Amino acid sequence: MSLGARIVEGFLHLNGRLPLGYHRWWGRRLSWVCHSLLGYREDVVMVNLSRCFPEKKYDELKAICKRFYIHFATVLTESIWFGACRGPRGRERLHRAHLVEIVHQKEFLDLYKRCPQIMVLQAHSGNWEIFGGIGQYGYDGPMEVDVSAIAVTYHRLSSPLWESVMAHNRPAPVLDQGFHGYVDSEHILRFVLENKQKRFLYNFVTDQYPYAEGSSEITFMGQPTKVMTAGARLASKLDMAVVYLRYRCREEGGYTWEFIPITEHAREMEPLDIMKRYFELLEEDLREQPWNYLWTHKRWK
């Protein structure tokens, strides 16, 4: 790690030790800076919202836009707090905070025990940076998930400094438990094939505009949408179970997770059909909580 990355990580870690309530308060202040003062990608947000919700009036779209920036800034500040939840005391702190509550936890654990490999398809909703805390989110009994057998794919950041910082922040609660599962999307195929005989839980954030050419196209939010199918193809090839991670915001703060089965045998479905079902579920969520998404991303090009 470079000296600059050490300095940034040290500053974030000290800041992260402040209470979660402070970070949420600061998130509301930061949302004003991003939205009202800087206008950060507001044009992209409004174009995306107007295309996805053509039935809504301009004032309704502006209200969604404003709430999105509050959500977006809160994701950033909560992630700083999350990065300071390290070691046994940090995991206890994370559990006490009740940041995430898993709905139908027993059903998911039954699936986890029944299926040797599971692929979780997730979107940029809720706080997508805190999956590494999965072991601490069980409130109906312990989450009996082997953190050393979890792999989360990501797209490498262009900044080496932030790539280094986030490599320690995202898996903060499990760094001391043998977790080495943040895998660059360019290397995920090799990683999966090397571990195909092992029990593994894979997490794919797969809602963005495809990184590579040759992608498939579906209809999503009423628009022709190019989709990434690499994760679904891998799941089909190895006959994994596939679930969609529903990620809702709670009004009082924090989130709920619900793992919704798409198939227990991906080999029985076409990869594109898996992705169609994934985007159907995501569209349901966006219509329920339209601010709860990364609208700054240029999803349709």
Backbone bond lengths (Angstrom), bond angles and torsions (degrees), N, CA, C in turn:
res aa  C-N    CA-C-N  psi(-1)  N-CA   C-N-CA  omega(-1)  CA-C   N-CA-C  phi
1 M - - - 1.466 - - 1.524 109.07 -
2 S 1.332 117.28 134.33 1.459 121.64 -179.45 1.521 110.95 -71.61
3 L 1.327 115.14 163.73 1.459 120.08 178.87 1.527 110.81 -60.66
4 G 1.349 116.41 -42.12 1.461 119.83 179.34 1.510 112.23 -60.54
5 A 1.343 116.53 -42.04 1.469 120.63 178.89 1.522 110.75 -65.60
6 R 1.331 117.29 -37.52 1.469 120.48 178.43 1.526 111.00 -64.13
7 I 1.338 116.19 -40.96 1.467 120.34 179.84 1.525 110.40 -65.08
8 V 1.339 116.81 -46.83 1.463 120.98 179.96 1.530 110.18 -62.95
9 E 1.331 116.53 -44.89 1.463 119.44 -178.73 1.529 110.70 -64.62
10 G 1.319 116.90 -39.43 1.464 120.02 178.33 1.518 111.88 -62.58
11 F 1.336 116.60 -43.20 1.464 121.04 178.67 1.527 110.65 -63.39
12 L 1.331 117.05 -45.46 1.470 120.55 -179.62 1.530 110.99 -64.96
13 H 1.327 116.39 -37.55 1.466 119.42 -179.51 1.526 110.99 -65.70
14 L 1.327 116.74 -42.87 1.466 119.67 178.10 1.521 110.61 -63.89
15 N 1.328 116.10 -43.35 1.459 120.24 178.59 1.525 111.11 -64.73
16 G 1.337 116.00 -36.26 1.455 120.68 -178.60 1.513 113.89 -67.18
17 R 1.313 117.95 -17.93 1.457 120.96 179.57 1.529 112.12 -76.30
18 L 1.332 117.10 -10.61 1.461 120.37 175.63 1.535 109.00 -70.87
19 P 1.326 118.11 158.62 1.474 121.09 -175.65 1.525 113.18 -60.02
20 L 1.323 115.94 151.96 1.466 121.43 178.87 1.519 111.14 -60.89
21 G 1.332 117.22 -36.98 1.461 120.03 178.48 1.516 112.23 -59.57
22 Y 1.328 116.86 -37.28 1.466 120.26 176.32 1.521 110.18 -62.52
23 H 1.315 117.97 -44.03 1.464 120.90 -177.84 1.523 111.20 -64.72
24 R 1.322 117.00 -36.72 1.466 118.98 177.14 1.518 110.87 -69.62
25 W 1.336 116.87 -38.41 1.470 120.16 175.50 1.523 110.07 -61.52
26 W 1.329 116.29 -45.57 1.461 120.45 -179.44 1.536 110.22 -66.58
27 G 1.316 117.06 -30.93 1.456 119.79 177.69 1.520 112.15 -60.75
28 R 1.325 117.23 -37.97 1.471 119.95 178.62 1.527 110.61 -67.58
29 R 1.332 117.22 -36.21 1.468 120.45 176.83 1.542 109.91 -67.49
30 L 1.332 115.10 -42.62 1.461 119.92 -179.15 1.527 111.23 -65.40
31 S 1.334 117.12 -33.67 1.465 119.93 178.83 1.522 110.91 -61.68
32 W 1.330 116.97 -36.49 1.471 120.37 177.94 1.524 109.80 -66.00
33 V 1.318 117.02 -40.55 1.465 120.77 178.63 1.523 110.47 -62.19
34 C 1.338 116.24 -48.47 1.468 120.46 -177.68 1.525 112.47 -65.31
35 H 1.334 115.72 -40.90 1.459 120.40 -173.10 1.522 112.24 -88.83
36 S 1.334 116.30 -62.40 1.468 120.42 -171.75 1.522 112.99 -78.23
37 L 1.326 116.96 -38.67 1.467 119.54 -176.08 1.525 112.20 -84.23
38 L 1.323 117.06 -49.65 1.469 120.71 -175.48 1.525 113.13 -96.34
39 G 1.330 117.21 -22.06 1.463 119.95 -176.39 1.521 112.04 59.30
40 Y 1.342 116.20 38.73 1.464 121.36 -174.46 1.533 111.28 -59.56
41 R 1.316 115.78 109.38 1.461 124.04 176.64 1.531 113.31 53.62
42 E 1.316 117.26 28.13 1.467 119.46 -179.58 1.522 111.19 -61.64
43 D 1.336 116.70 -34.33 1.462 119.11 179.12 1.530 110.92 -64.05
44 V 1.333 116.89 -39.73 1.466 120.73 178.21 1.526 110.28 -65.27
45 V 1.335 116.64 -44.37 1.460 121.50 -179.28 1.524 110.60 -60.41
46 M 1.321 117.30 -47.31 1.455 120.38 -176.65 1.526 111.89 -68.63
47 V 1.330 117.61 -36.45 1.467 120.14 176.96 1.524 109.67 -65.16
48 N 1.332 117.10 -45.49 1.463 120.18 178.79 1.522 111.80 -60.43
49 L 1.332 116.75 -45.73 1.462 120.72 -178.76 1.529 111.52 -64.72
50 S 1.314 116.97 -42.66 1.466 119.81 -177.78 1.528 111.43 -67.08
51 R 1.331 117.04 -32.49 1.464 120.15 178.30 1.529 111.09 -74.54
52 C 1.326 116.59 -34.46 1.466 120.33 -176.80 1.527 112.85 -83.89
53 F 1.326 116.48 -27.24 1.470 120.67 -177.88 1.536 109.48 -127.77
54 P 1.334 117.28 64.59 1.472 120.12 -176.68 1.528 112.85 -64.82
55 E 1.335 117.33 -18.11 1.462 120.50 -179.44 1.522 112.82 -79.42
56 K 1.333 117.59 -12.69 1.468 120.77 -176.22 1.523 111.23 -88.48
57 K 1.327 115.87 145.82 1.451 121.66 178.00 1.528 110.15 -77.07
58 Y 1.330 115.16 164.62 1.474 120.84 -175.90 1.528 111.12 -58.17
59 D 1.331 118.07 -43.06 1.466 120.44 -178.82 1.527 111.36 -63.84
60 E 1.339 116.51 -35.36 1.460 119.74 177.53 1.532 110.70 -66.68
61 L 1.321 116.13 -41.22 1.462 119.85 178.91 1.528 110.98 -65.31
62 K 1.343 117.08 -38.64 1.460 120.11 178.28 1.528 110.71 -64.60
63 A 1.324 117.49 -36.78 1.464 120.91 178.70 1.529 110.64 -67.27
64 I 1.341 116.56 -41.06 1.463 120.19 176.36 1.524 110.03 -63.14
65 C 1.327 115.88 -42.45 1.460 121.79 179.45 1.529 110.75 -58.79
66 K 1.318 116.66 -45.88 1.467 120.83 -179.47 1.519 110.74 -62.63
67 R 1.334 116.78 -43.58 1.463 119.45 -179.72 1.527 110.93 -69.16
68 F 1.333 116.45 -33.00 1.464 118.73 175.63 1.525 110.87 -58.70
69 Y 1.325 117.90 -44.27 1.474 119.78 -177.54 1.531 111.10 -65.26
70 I 1.319 117.59 -33.42 1.468 120.02 174.93 1.532 109.05 -64.17
71 H 1.327 115.63 -45.63 1.465 120.19 178.58 1.527 110.88 -62.02
72 F 1.318 116.93 -46.66 1.466 122.73 -177.78 1.526 111.32 -59.33
73 A 1.328 116.95 -46.99 1.460 120.75 -179.23 1.526 111.13 -68.26
74 T 1.324 117.11 -35.61 1.460 120.48 177.89 1.523 111.07 -65.12
75 V 1.331 117.37 -37.71 1.466 121.10 175.44 1.531 109.81 -57.36
76 L 1.327 116.32 -43.55 1.463 120.58 -179.00 1.527 111.47 -64.33
77 T 1.338 116.81 -48.34 1.468 119.30 -175.87 1.529 111.43 -72.63
78 E 1.339 117.69 -37.12 1.467 120.15 175.47 1.527 111.27 -61.61
79 S 1.328 116.52 -35.43 1.456 120.13 -178.80 1.526 111.31 -67.01
80 I 1.335 116.62 -33.07 1.463 119.88 175.14 1.526 109.82 -64.72
81 W 1.335 116.72 -45.27 1.469 121.56 177.06 1.530 110.43 -59.34
82 F 1.325 116.38 -44.19 1.461 122.60 -179.33 1.525 111.03 -59.56
83 G 1.326 116.70 -38.60 1.457 121.44 -177.72 1.516 113.54 -64.68
84 A 1.333 117.81 -17.55 1.467 121.65 178.52 1.525 112.24 -93.64
85 C 1.326 117.55 1.92 1.481 121.28 179.79 1.528 108.91 -89.86
86 R 1.333 115.74 74.63 1.465 121.05 -174.92 1.517 111.17 -115.43
87 G 1.327 114.85 147.86 1.443 119.98 178.16 1.518 112.09 73.10
88 P 1.341 117.31 -179.48 1.472 120.92 -177.90 1.524 113.59 -57.21
89 R 1.335 117.73 -42.00 1.463 120.17 -179.71 1.524 110.99 -68.83
90 G 1.331 116.10 -35.64 1.457 119.54 177.11 1.515 112.37 -66.68
91 R 1.342 116.72 -39.29 1.469 120.07 177.91 1.526 110.91 -66.21
92 E 1.324 116.33 -37.40 1.466 119.73 176.20 1.526 110.39 -64.55
93 R 1.314 116.17 -41.86 1.475 121.54 177.36 1.526 110.48 -60.23
94 L 1.320 116.86 -43.21 1.456 121.70 -179.99 1.526 110.58 -64.35
95 H 1.321 116.97 -42.58 1.459 121.20 179.81 1.537 110.65 -64.00
96 R 1.335 116.51 -44.10 1.473 120.55 -178.75 1.526 111.58 -62.67
97 A 1.310 116.79 -32.12 1.469 121.02 -175.90 1.519 112.68 -68.85
98 H 1.337 117.18 -19.24 1.472 121.30 179.84 1.536 110.23 54.44
99 L 1.320 114.99 42.68 1.459 120.44 -177.26 1.522 111.65 -64.95
100 V 1.328 116.03 -39.70 1.468 121.29 179.81 1.523 108.82 -130.46
101 E 1.326 115.71 133.46 1.463 121.51 172.98 1.522 108.22 -115.74
102 I 1.325 116.57 129.51 1.463 121.31 -177.96 1.526 109.65 -92.38
103 V 1.316 115.75 119.44 1.461 122.08 178.05 1.531 108.42 -81.28
104 H 1.335 116.77 138.99 1.465 121.79 -179.40 1.535 110.59 54.83
105 Q 1.311 115.10 48.55 1.460 121.36 -177.19 1.528 112.05 -60.74
106 K 1.335 117.14 -42.51 1.463 120.24 -177.70 1.523 111.23 -61.44
107 E 1.339 117.44 -41.07 1.454 121.14 -179.96 1.526 111.02 -61.63
108 F 1.337 115.71 -39.70 1.467 118.45 178.58 1.527 111.04 -67.11
109 L 1.335 117.20 -43.07 1.463 119.77 -179.75 1.530 111.15 -64.92
110 D 1.334 116.96 -35.02 1.466 119.84 175.52 1.528 110.29 -62.18
111 L 1.332 116.39 -42.77 1.466 120.67 177.72 1.523 110.22 -64.00
112 Y 1.327 116.74 -41.88 1.459 122.12 -179.92 1.530 111.30 -60.44
113 K 1.336 116.82 -39.88 1.461 120.70 179.33 1.525 111.82 -74.36
114 R 1.318 115.69 -29.44 1.463 121.10 -175.33 1.527 112.65 -81.66
115 C 1.329 116.38 -33.13 1.465 120.91 -173.53 1.530 110.09 -111.20
116 P 1.319 118.65 123.35 1.464 120.16 -176.27 1.523 114.00 -64.79
117 Q 1.329 117.29 -29.81 1.464 119.83 178.26 1.532 109.40 -136.38
118 I 1.326 114.92 133.44 1.463 121.33 -179.55 1.512 109.09 -127.42
119 M 1.312 116.40 135.35 1.456 121.23 172.87 1.522 108.70 -107.82
120 V 1.322 115.59 122.00 1.462 122.61 176.73 1.529 107.71 -97.88
121 L 1.320 116.77 119.60 1.461 121.77 176.83 1.525 107.88 -98.79
122 Q 1.302 116.21 121.62 1.461 123.08 -173.37 1.521 109.47 -125.66
123 A 1.331 116.26 156.99 1.467 121.90 176.00 1.527 109.39 -116.32
124 H 1.324 115.53 175.69 1.461 120.91 175.40 1.529 109.27 -83.22
125 S 1.330 114.71 63.67 1.452 121.54 173.56 1.514 107.79 -126.29
126 G 1.345 117.05 169.11 1.454 118.80 -172.53 1.519 109.47 58.23
127 N 1.324 116.34 -142.07 1.467 120.76 173.02 1.520 107.54 -114.85
128 W 1.317 115.95 96.12 1.453 122.09 -173.73 1.525 113.00 -71.11
129 E 1.344 117.58 -5.92 1.464 121.00 -177.96 1.527 113.20 -89.13
130 I 1.324 120.13 -1.66 1.467 120.29 -169.95 1.526 113.03 -117.55
131 F 1.335 117.62 23.23 1.462 120.34 177.92 1.527 110.82 -62.51
132 G 1.333 117.22 -27.61 1.456 121.60 -178.94 1.516 114.20 -62.26
133 G 1.316 118.13 -9.87 1.463 121.23 177.78 1.508 113.67 -94.99
134 I 1.341 118.16 12.92 1.462 121.86 -172.05 1.518 112.84 -53.15
135 G 1.315 117.64 -35.19 1.452 120.05 -178.00 1.517 114.66 -67.65
136 Q 1.336 117.73 -16.33 1.471 122.24 -177.25 1.520 112.83 -103.63
137 Y 1.324 118.31 2.74 1.460 120.88 -173.30 1.528 113.33 -97.08
138 G 1.321 117.91 10.52 1.458 119.85 -179.17 1.519 111.48 -90.74
139 Y 1.329 117.21 122.23 1.469 121.99 179.16 1.525 112.04 -118.46
140 D 1.342 116.90 0.68 1.468 122.17 173.09 1.523 108.92 -111.18
141 G 1.331 116.25 35.97 1.451 122.20 -173.87 1.515 109.51 113.98
142 P 1.322 117.70 169.27 1.471 120.67 -176.03 1.528 111.77 -67.24
143 M 1.328 115.64 146.70 1.459 121.95 173.50 1.522 107.32 -85.07
144 E 1.325 116.23 97.14 1.460 121.52 -174.74 1.527 110.15 -82.31
145 V 1.337 114.60 68.88 1.455 122.13 -179.82 1.520 107.92 -118.91
146 D 1.318 116.96 130.46 1.463 122.28 -179.82 1.528 109.04 -77.66
147 V 1.336 116.76 106.71 1.468 119.55 -175.50 1.520 112.10 -67.94
148 S 1.340 117.83 -20.17 1.469 119.57 177.49 1.529 111.10 -77.22
149 A 1.340 117.11 -7.72 1.467 121.75 179.22 1.524 110.43 -119.33
150 I 1.336 115.44 40.23 1.459 122.82 173.72 1.521 107.81 -120.50
151 A 1.302 117.09 136.11 1.468 121.68 176.28 1.519 109.24 -128.34
152 V 1.323 116.42 129.83 1.461 122.99 179.95 1.520 107.71 -118.57
153 T 1.321 116.60 122.04 1.462 119.21 179.33 1.521 110.18 -84.55
154 Y 1.324 115.58 150.93 1.461 120.71 177.02 1.513 108.57 -152.24
155 H 1.322 115.68 162.60 1.463 122.03 176.43 1.516 107.86 -100.81
156 R 1.317 116.56 122.29 1.468 121.78 -174.69 1.522 111.45 -54.93
157 L 1.342 116.60 134.58 1.460 122.04 178.61 1.526 110.36 -73.66
158 S 1.317 116.02 149.14 1.464 120.27 -178.42 1.524 112.24 -72.49
159 S 1.336 117.61 -25.02 1.464 122.05 179.30 1.527 110.20 -89.98
160 P 1.337 119.22 117.63 1.473 120.66 177.39 1.525 112.19 -59.38
161 L 1.336 117.21 -34.21 1.462 120.25 -179.55 1.532 110.11 -63.28
162 W 1.340 117.01 -51.56 1.458 119.82 -177.29 1.523 111.63 -72.17
163 E 1.328 117.07 -29.68 1.463 120.13 174.30 1.532 109.64 -59.71
164 S 1.325 116.75 -43.24 1.459 121.45 179.68 1.522 111.86 -68.10
165 V 1.333 116.41 -43.21 1.468 120.63 -179.16 1.528 110.79 -63.86
166 M 1.334 116.96 -47.23 1.465 120.27 -177.06 1.522 112.32 -69.70
167 A 1.333 117.53 -25.42 1.459 120.49 176.58 1.519 111.65 -63.27
168 H 1.340 117.68 -24.74 1.462 122.01 176.79 1.533 111.85 -97.21
169 N 1.328 116.98 -27.05 1.461 120.36 -176.40 1.531 111.93 -76.97
170 R 1.326 117.35 -45.96 1.464 121.29 -173.76 1.531 113.56 -62.33
171 P 1.336 118.91 -42.37 1.472 118.69 179.17 1.528 113.40 -99.98
172 A 1.348 116.86 24.93 1.473 120.85 -171.95 1.526 114.19 -47.71
173 P 1.343 120.87 -46.75 1.472 119.82 -175.56 1.529 114.25 -67.96
174 V 1.332 117.85 -17.99 1.466 119.54 -173.54 1.532 112.90 -119.86
175 L 1.315 117.51 12.08 1.460 120.03 -179.32 1.519 111.94 -61.10
176 D 1.333 117.03 -30.47 1.466 120.68 -178.59 1.525 112.54 -94.22
177 Q 1.341 117.50 9.76 1.472 120.96 -176.50 1.533 112.76 -116.34
178 G 1.306 116.24 20.93 1.459 119.60 176.50 1.508 114.76 83.12
179 F 1.332 117.10 18.23 1.471 119.37 179.57 1.529 109.90 -83.32
180 H 1.312 116.00 123.44 1.475 121.73 175.48 1.530 109.03 -136.27
181 G 1.317 115.85 36.03 1.453 119.76 -166.65 1.503 117.79 -102.96
182 Y 1.349 119.28 14.18 1.457 117.66 171.27 1.518 107.38 -83.23
183 V 1.327 115.78 112.64 1.457 121.68 -169.70 1.522 109.59 -118.09
184 D 1.312 116.19 124.25 1.456 121.56 175.82 1.527 108.93 -57.40
185 S 1.330 116.74 136.41 1.470 120.74 -177.61 1.527 111.95 -58.20
186 E 1.323 117.60 -25.09 1.465 119.89 178.66 1.530 112.13 -70.25
187 H 1.341 116.53 -20.40 1.466 120.63 -176.10 1.530 112.77 -111.59
188 I 1.320 117.74 2.89 1.457 119.48 -171.78 1.530 112.34 -67.70
189 L 1.316 118.64 -34.24 1.466 120.55 -179.91 1.529 110.10 -60.33
190 R 1.323 116.97 -48.37 1.460 120.17 179.23 1.529 110.69 -62.09
191 F 1.351 116.20 -41.61 1.464 120.67 -178.56 1.527 110.67 -61.31
192 V 1.324 117.10 -45.84 1.466 121.39 -178.35 1.525 110.46 -64.19
193 L 1.323 117.02 -45.06 1.461 119.89 -178.10 1.528 111.19 -66.25
194 E 1.335 117.20 -34.53 1.468 120.27 178.34 1.530 111.42 -68.86
195 N 1.326 117.12 -24.21 1.465 121.28 -175.96 1.527 112.94 -113.96
196 K 1.326 117.40 19.68 1.466 119.71 -172.86 1.528 113.11 -68.39
197 Q 1.330 117.62 -18.92 1.458 120.34 178.41 1.523 112.76 -90.85
198 K 1.337 117.93 -1.20 1.461 122.55 -175.66 1.527 110.33 -106.08
199 R 1.331 115.29 156.51 1.466 120.07 171.85 1.523 107.92 -72.17
200 F 1.353 117.72 125.72 1.458 120.83 -178.54 1.524 110.53 -145.66
201 L 1.319 114.24 147.80 1.461 122.29 172.85 1.519 106.80 -115.06
202 Y 1.332 116.46 117.45 1.463 121.51 -178.22 1.525 109.79 -105.11
203 N 1.328 115.40 141.21 1.458 121.17 177.00 1.529 108.77 -121.14
204 F 1.326 115.79 119.40 1.470 121.57 179.27 1.531 108.70 -117.26
205 V 1.325 116.77 121.03 1.467 121.11 169.91 1.526 105.58 -91.45
206 T 1.326 116.39 107.68 1.465 119.17 -162.20 1.525 113.64 -132.41
207 D 1.342 116.47 34.05 1.463 119.13 -177.28 1.524 113.33 -104.45
208 Q 1.330 118.71 -3.72 1.452 120.39 -173.88 1.528 112.28 -81.69
209 Y 1.330 114.71 172.64 1.460 119.51 175.45 1.530 107.82 -62.69
210 P 1.331 118.16 135.24 1.477 120.33 -174.80 1.522 112.52 -56.08
211 Y 1.349 114.40 140.52 1.455 120.47 178.05 1.525 111.61 -73.96
212 A 1.341 116.39 -31.22 1.455 121.48 -174.04 1.521 111.05 -115.39
213 E 1.329 115.19 162.31 1.455 120.92 176.58 1.536 109.59 -76.33
214 G 1.310 116.19 169.87 1.452 120.74 177.00 1.516 114.32 82.25
215 S 1.318 117.30 20.68 1.457 120.85 -178.69 1.528 110.46 -79.98
216 S 1.335 115.31 164.66 1.453 121.24 177.77 1.526 110.02 -91.47
217 E 1.333 116.54 171.77 1.465 120.75 -177.32 1.520 109.48 -132.45
218 I 1.338 115.66 137.38 1.461 122.44 175.87 1.525 107.68 -133.56
219 T 1.339 116.60 -178.13 1.456 121.80 172.16 1.523 108.54 -104.32
220 F 1.325 115.71 124.29 1.463 121.96 -178.83 1.518 108.22 -138.84
221 M 1.325 116.46 128.30 1.465 122.16 -176.19 1.528 111.17 54.04
222 G 1.333 115.28 37.29 1.459 121.35 177.24 1.508 114.95 75.41
223 Q 1.342 118.02 11.06 1.456 120.82 -175.54 1.530 111.09 -128.63
224 P 1.336 117.62 145.95 1.463 120.17 171.07 1.530 108.68 -61.33
225 T 1.328 116.40 127.51 1.458 120.82 -170.91 1.516 110.47 -135.66
226 K 1.318 116.94 124.56 1.460 121.48 174.85 1.533 108.60 -76.39
227 V 1.327 116.75 139.12 1.459 120.62 -175.51 1.524 110.70 -130.80
228 M 1.336 114.56 151.85 1.454 121.69 173.17 1.527 108.98 -86.42
229 T 1.309 116.92 131.16 1.463 120.76 -178.69 1.525 112.81 -118.17
230 A 1.337 117.58 5.72 1.466 120.20 -175.27 1.526 111.11 -59.97
231 G 1.335 116.99 -44.40 1.457 120.06 179.98 1.511 112.10 -62.12
232 A 1.331 116.93 -44.99 1.459 121.04 179.58 1.525 111.10 -64.77
233 R 1.325 117.41 -37.09 1.471 120.03 178.15 1.530 110.76 -65.50
234 L 1.328 116.62 -40.75 1.466 120.32 177.12 1.526 110.78 -62.50
235 A 1.334 115.23 -45.15 1.458 119.60 179.77 1.522 110.84 -60.87
236 S 1.328 116.56 -41.11 1.458 120.79 -179.77 1.522 110.97 -67.23
237 K 1.313 116.83 -41.77 1.468 120.98 -178.34 1.527 111.24 -61.86
238 L 1.349 117.01 -38.62 1.464 121.48 -176.48 1.530 112.28 -101.79
239 D 1.331 117.00 6.34 1.465 123.02 177.61 1.530 112.29 55.37
240 M 1.326 116.49 46.88 1.460 121.34 177.53 1.526 110.41 -76.67
241 A 1.323 115.69 162.70 1.461 120.21 163.02 1.525 107.27 -79.71
242 V 1.322 117.26 146.28 1.464 121.94 -179.87 1.521 109.16 -125.67
243 V 1.328 116.24 130.40 1.464 121.10 177.21 1.522 109.34 -129.50
244 Y 1.313 114.31 153.44 1.467 121.70 174.25 1.519 107.85 -101.22
245 L 1.331 116.92 131.74 1.458 120.88 178.09 1.525 109.38 -92.19
246 R 1.336 115.60 104.28 1.469 121.49 174.74 1.521 108.13 -79.04
247 Y 1.321 116.00 126.13 1.463 122.23 -170.14 1.526 108.28 -127.35
248 R 1.326 116.24 93.74 1.465 121.30 -176.54 1.530 110.68 -101.97
249 C 1.324 115.80 147.85 1.471 121.95 174.66 1.526 109.08 -86.41
250 R 1.325 116.84 136.58 1.458 121.48 174.01 1.523 108.78 -90.23
251 E 1.323 116.57 143.18 1.460 120.87 -177.60 1.526 111.75 -61.49
252 E 1.334 117.17 -34.30 1.461 120.22 -178.04 1.523 112.30 -82.35
253 G 1.329 117.16 -1.76 1.457 121.93 -176.86 1.510 110.62 108.98
254 G 1.313 116.68 148.86 1.454 120.75 -176.42 1.516 111.63 88.44
255 Y 1.323 115.80 -170.91 1.457 120.62 -168.39 1.525 111.02 -141.60
256 T 1.333 115.19 161.94 1.461 121.39 167.02 1.519 108.28 -118.00
257 W 1.319 114.81 143.11 1.456 122.10 172.77 1.518 108.61 -111.52
258 E 1.317 115.27 141.12 1.457 120.42 169.98 1.522 107.80 -139.29
259 F 1.329 116.31 121.93 1.461 121.54 179.29 1.526 108.25 -89.32
260 I 1.322 116.16 107.15 1.459 121.22 -175.43 1.527 109.22 -99.50
261 P 1.341 118.47 117.43 1.467 120.44 -178.44 1.528 112.13 -62.95
262 I 1.317 115.34 134.42 1.457 121.73 170.06 1.525 109.16 -100.32
263 T 1.322 116.32 -44.33 1.458 121.24 174.42 1.527 108.77 -162.86
264 E 1.332 116.95 147.43 1.460 120.62 173.00 1.519 111.36 -89.45
265 H 1.331 116.33 -13.13 1.465 120.89 -179.80 1.524 108.23 -136.64
266 A 1.324 115.41 92.75 1.466 119.79 -174.69 1.520 112.22 -62.84
267 R 1.326 117.16 -23.33 1.463 120.27 -179.99 1.531 111.38 -63.74
268 E 1.336 116.31 -20.74 1.463 120.50 -178.70 1.520 112.76 -84.55
269 M 1.334 117.61 -4.27 1.467 121.53 179.77 1.526 109.73 -123.16
270 E 1.321 115.87 149.18 1.462 119.94 171.12 1.530 108.52 -71.02
271 P 1.340 118.39 140.75 1.470 120.45 179.09 1.527 113.14 -52.50
272 L 1.330 117.03 -39.30 1.460 119.07 -179.32 1.531 110.91 -67.54
273 D 1.331 117.51 -34.12 1.467 120.36 177.43 1.532 110.57 -67.22
274 I 1.330 116.91 -35.67 1.468 120.04 174.83 1.520 109.88 -60.45
275 M 1.335 115.87 -44.73 1.464 119.50 -178.39 1.521 111.74 -69.87
276 K 1.305 117.75 -33.54 1.471 120.43 176.26 1.523 110.26 -61.36
277 R 1.333 115.73 -44.49 1.468 119.08 178.91 1.518 110.63 -65.41
278 Y 1.314 117.09 -40.04 1.475 121.69 176.89 1.530 110.67 -57.08
279 F 1.308 117.49 -47.90 1.460 120.68 -177.98 1.523 111.90 -72.85
280 E 1.327 118.38 -27.87 1.472 119.83 172.86 1.530 110.26 -62.77
281 L 1.321 116.94 -44.09 1.461 121.26 179.29 1.529 110.90 -67.06
282 L 1.322 117.12 -40.27 1.462 120.40 177.88 1.525 110.33 -63.60
283 E 1.327 117.63 -40.34 1.465 120.15 179.01 1.528 110.55 -63.72
284 E 1.327 118.09 -39.46 1.469 120.56 175.37 1.529 110.46 -56.25
285 D 1.335 115.97 -43.14 1.455 120.30 -177.87 1.528 111.73 -68.05
286 L 1.330 117.35 -39.65 1.465 120.18 -179.05 1.524 111.56 -68.47
287 R 1.304 116.69 -30.52 1.468 118.61 177.73 1.528 110.66 -76.04
288 E 1.324 116.31 -24.94 1.464 120.51 177.09 1.528 111.20 -80.75
289 Q 1.331 117.56 -42.48 1.466 123.30 -179.31 1.534 108.24 -134.08
290 P 1.321 117.58 79.28 1.473 119.77 -171.53 1.524 114.84 -65.00
291 W 1.321 118.83 -20.37 1.471 120.51 179.07 1.533 111.43 -80.38
292 N 1.326 117.24 -14.41 1.457 122.66 -169.86 1.522 110.56 -88.46
293 Y 1.339 115.77 67.82 1.459 121.03 -178.68 1.520 108.47 -165.99
294 L 1.318 116.98 159.98 1.465 121.36 180.00 1.533 109.53 -86.41
295 W 1.317 115.35 77.51 1.464 120.36 -175.39 1.521 113.24 -73.20
296 T 1.324 119.10 -9.88 1.469 120.87 177.59 1.521 111.76 -74.89
297 H 1.327 116.60 -12.42 1.460 120.35 179.90 1.531 110.05 -79.07
298 K 1.331 117.45 136.46 1.461 121.66 177.75 1.525 108.68 -80.29
299 R 1.338 114.92 80.29 1.455 121.46 -173.09 1.523 112.78 -70.43
300 W 1.336 117.07 -35.84 1.468 121.49 -179.33 1.515 108.52 -113.41
301 K 1.328 116.83 120.54 1.467 121.55 -176.27 1.527 110.15 -120.21
